[in-house]
Amino acid sequence: MSRVHQIETAGAPEPNKSDLRHDWRRGEILELFELPFADLIFKAATLHRRYFDPNEVQLSQLLSIKTGGCPEDCAYCPQSAKYKKETGLEAEKLMDVEKVLRDAKKAQEAGATRYCMGAAWSRPKDKDLDQVIEMVKGVKKMGLETCLTLGMLDQQQALRLKDAGLDYYNHNIDTSPEYYGQIITTRCYQDRLDTLGFVREAGMKVCSGGIVGMGEGRDDRAGMLETLATMEKHPESVPINLLVQIEGTPLAGADELDPLEFVRTIAVARIVMPMSYVRLSAGREDMSDEMQALCFLAGANSIFYGEKLLTTPNPAGNEDLKLFERLGIRPKS
């Protein structure tokens, strides 16, 4: 019997970090993907209940503090300067600190407990970090958790952000190592892993996940999760994005992913990283209530809240709360 099938599904113990595995093999992860849907969801839901309240969802809000003009060529991203002519997205300057803090206050009043700030850079310049650090300090004073995504970091930049009080740094690996070159050519997979290493060494929490629906196969989805689940310490937050197809980007017109395959990806992420927050991120605007409900059942316990994710739409907050009420879910306080 494979180790996959030895996962307990009843009589779950109290949370214990010794339950975590960091030696997942891709074949084992594929076994999970291939389970009958009901069996997979049962396994995921059981582990979810072991480590989390299944009726509680953490709310994060994301703001683009510097939009457009990124020199990277990520095939999914309208913020790439390479696709400016096709997307019409103009580069903007870094936002003023006070404007960011006003937005953070509104997010807090709407129920968000974590505030994420994203800038379309390949990597930040040291002088840009001065202004970003003031944003982090201001948001921290409000009592919100703080998260940044600024592109690649070096070791000293990671330490500066840690000293400023940053809680989380987001840097997604996007897909499997094998498929990565089909999506991005301006930086390599190891660059992303190096940044995550600097973040972890500095003592910050890691937020890292990927995007599905980019034309990758199931083996690539398993490979992405293998990379995350075999890290010495699992990311505390794992955003799973469903590709939002933006006209003018190379992935516009890609074949849409089967909704149940997306739910399977959530369930497998929950099983291989049972103590991580698994976040429904981009793409929720195109998900039915029923699809989102299945994702919560499969172990998703965090969402991006608010009407916009960087440059793409997101369900209005009141629509999320209506769905929560129908499902008996409450926001994490």
Order of alpha helices (4+ residues) and beta strands (2+ residues): alpha-alpha-beta-alpha-alpha-beta-alpha-beta-alpha-beta-alpha-alpha-beta-beta-alpha-beta-alpha-beta-alpha-beta-beta-beta-alpha-beta
